[in-house]
């Protein structure tokens, strides 16, 4: 009787692991996370963008100043009425409110999130993020190169 219970518990745990692995999105063809550092006015800042190389197809980007532990999310070309986005990675979720400047191209900038926050640490460990903006869900998974960019960005921002 005891062996049967252990098998059932072990099977349930194995199924739970499969469900967690299934929560990670696949890499989108052509997209990856890239990091760029800017040395303007003696203050180093960086951008981490989920994008298609050599295009302006960029559903989401993050910016920060080196060691500031403050990361800002941004979206260009979204809805001019966007006031909040939800970001998720693994079991971590955060809702970020912000403002949209609709001069030429609507640009949404969210409130800050610490680079050391549980969501950002999970994102750096998992290499993927799920964004919900204006009712649209966008999965953003990294390649091996993209995962390195995410880890460098998180370390750069946290200090």
Backbone torsions as a table, in degrees:
resi	resn	phi	psi	omega
1	UNK	NA	-42.6	-178.2
2	UNK	-63.1	-39.0	179.7
3	UNK	-62.2	-40.5	-178.7
4	UNK	-64.4	-40.5	178.8
5	UNK	-64.1	-43.2	179.0
6	UNK	-63.3	-39.0	178.5
7	UNK	-64.4	-43.1	179.2
8	UNK	-64.4	-43.4	178.2
9	UNK	-64.8	-45.3	178.5
10	UNK	-60.7	-41.4	177.9
11	UNK	-64.1	-39.9	178.3
12	UNK	-65.3	-40.0	177.8
13	UNK	-65.1	-40.0	178.9
14	UNK	-63.4	-42.0	178.1
15	UNK	-64.0	-38.0	176.7
16	UNK	-60.8	-38.9	177.9
17	UNK	-64.6	-38.6	178.3
18	UNK	-65.4	-40.9	179.6
19	UNK	-62.5	-40.7	178.3
20	UNK	-65.0	-43.0	179.6
21	UNK	-64.6	-34.5	-179.7
22	UNK	-68.9	-20.9	-180.0
23	UNK	-71.5	-19.0	179.6
24	UNK	-80.3	126.3	-179.5
25	UNK	-74.3	160.2	175.9
26	UNK	-78.5	157.5	176.1
27	UNK	-68.2	131.4	177.0
28	UNK	-80.1	130.1	-178.0
29	UNK	-54.3	122.6	176.9
30	UNK	90.1	-19.2	-179.2
31	UNK	-93.9	148.5	170.8
32	UNK	-163.0	164.9	175.6
33	UNK	-85.4	130.8	177.0
34	UNK	-130.6	149.0	-179.5
35	UNK	-119.5	137.0	174.3
36	UNK	-130.4	139.9	179.0
37	UNK	-110.8	138.0	179.6
38	UNK	-118.3	133.0	-178.7
39	UNK	-106.8	45.2	-178.5
40	UNK	-78.3	139.1	173.2
41	UNK	49.2	40.6	177.2
42	UNK	63.1	2.6	175.8
43	UNK	-108.5	121.3	179.1
44	UNK	-84.9	131.1	174.1
45	UNK	-127.3	162.9	-178.6
46	UNK	-139.8	156.6	173.7
47	UNK	-126.9	137.6	172.7
48	UNK	-118.2	118.0	-174.9
49	UNK	-125.5	140.2	171.0
50	UNK	-93.5	113.5	-168.8
51	UNK	-155.1	167.9	169.0
52	UNK	-97.2	124.3	-177.1
53	UNK	-54.0	141.3	175.6
54	UNK	62.2	25.8	173.3
55	UNK	-135.6	175.0	172.6
56	UNK	-104.1	23.5	174.9
57	UNK	-80.5	98.2	-173.0
58	UNK	-143.6	92.4	-177.9
59	UNK	-64.3	-26.7	-176.3
60	UNK	-157.5	144.6	171.7
61	UNK	-140.8	157.8	174.6
62	UNK	-122.3	143.9	174.6
63	UNK	-129.4	154.0	176.1
64	UNK	-161.7	164.3	169.4
65	UNK	-100.6	147.0	-176.7
66	UNK	-55.5	126.3	175.7
67	UNK	71.1	4.5	-175.9
68	UNK	-80.0	-13.9	-178.6
69	UNK	55.6	27.7	178.0
70	UNK	-130.1	116.5	-179.7
71	UNK	-115.3	137.4	178.3
72	UNK	-117.7	132.7	177.0
73	UNK	-92.5	145.1	179.0
74	UNK	-143.9	149.3	177.3
75	UNK	-133.8	129.2	175.8
76	UNK	-106.2	137.7	175.1
77	UNK	81.8	14.4	178.4
78	UNK	-85.1	-160.5	179.9
79	UNK	-69.2	135.8	177.1
80	UNK	-68.2	-13.0	-179.5
81	UNK	-99.1	4.0	-175.8
82	UNK	-64.8	127.9	179.8
83	UNK	-124.5	-8.3	-179.5
84	UNK	-161.0	152.7	172.5
85	UNK	-133.4	157.9	172.9
86	UNK	-117.0	133.0	176.7
87	UNK	-116.7	140.3	178.9
88	UNK	-141.9	144.6	172.1
89	UNK	-151.8	126.3	-175.0
90	UNK	59.6	-132.6	179.5
91	UNK	-95.8	9.2	179.7
92	UNK	-96.3	135.4	178.1
93	UNK	-139.6	146.1	175.2
94	UNK	-146.6	141.6	174.5
95	UNK	-105.4	124.4	-179.3
96	UNK	-114.2	124.3	174.4
97	UNK	-89.9	161.7	-179.7
98	UNK	-171.3	-166.8	-179.4
99	UNK	-129.0	153.1	177.1
100	UNK	-115.5	124.0	174.0
101	UNK	-93.1	117.6	-172.7
102	UNK	-107.9	30.6	179.7
103	UNK	-53.9	-83.0	178.9
104	UNK	-97.9	-59.3	179.3
105	UNK	-117.1	122.1	-179.3
106	UNK	-55.1	128.5	-179.7
107	UNK	-129.0	115.9	179.4
108	UNK	-93.5	131.4	174.3
109	UNK	-124.3	123.9	-177.3
110	UNK	-90.0	161.8	172.9
111	UNK	-58.1	162.9	-178.0
112	UNK	-74.0	154.6	173.3
113	UNK	-133.8	136.0	178.8
114	UNK	-64.8	139.7	175.5
115	UNK	-64.9	-20.7	179.8
116	UNK	-95.0	7.3	-179.5
117	UNK	-67.7	156.8	177.7
118	UNK	-56.4	-39.3	179.7
119	UNK	-62.7	-47.3	-176.9
120	UNK	-68.4	-37.4	176.5
121	UNK	-64.0	-40.9	178.6
122	UNK	-66.5	-42.8	177.0
123	UNK	-57.6	-46.0	179.5
124	UNK	-64.0	-36.7	179.9
125	UNK	-75.0	-40.1	-176.2
126	UNK	-82.8	-34.1	-176.4
127	UNK	78.2	18.4	176.9
128	UNK	-148.0	156.8	-178.8
129	UNK	-145.1	144.4	174.9
130	UNK	-117.5	124.5	-179.4
131	UNK	-114.0	135.2	170.8
132	UNK	-115.3	119.1	-179.8
133	UNK	-137.0	122.2	177.2
134	UNK	56.8	38.0	177.7
135	UNK	82.3	-4.1	-179.6
136	UNK	-102.4	130.6	178.7
137	UNK	-99.7	129.0	178.7
138	UNK	-124.8	120.0	175.8
139	UNK	-91.3	133.3	-176.3
140	UNK	-131.2	93.6	-178.6
141	UNK	-104.7	145.9	-176.5
142	UNK	-96.5	151.6	166.2
143	UNK	-79.5	-178.6	176.7
144	UNK	-59.7	-40.3	178.1
145	UNK	-65.9	-41.7	178.1
146	UNK	-63.6	-38.1	177.7
147	UNK	-62.1	-38.1	176.5
148	UNK	-64.4	-40.3	179.1
149	UNK	-63.3	-42.1	179.1
150	UNK	-62.6	-46.4	-179.7
151	UNK	-62.5	-42.4	178.1
152	UNK	-63.4	-42.6	-179.9
153	UNK	-63.4	-46.4	-179.6
154	UNK	-60.0	-43.6	179.2
155	UNK	-67.4	-41.1	179.7
156	UNK	-60.6	-45.4	-176.7
157	UNK	-72.9	-38.4	-177.2
158	UNK	-73.1	-31.8	177.8
159	UNK	89.0	NA	NA
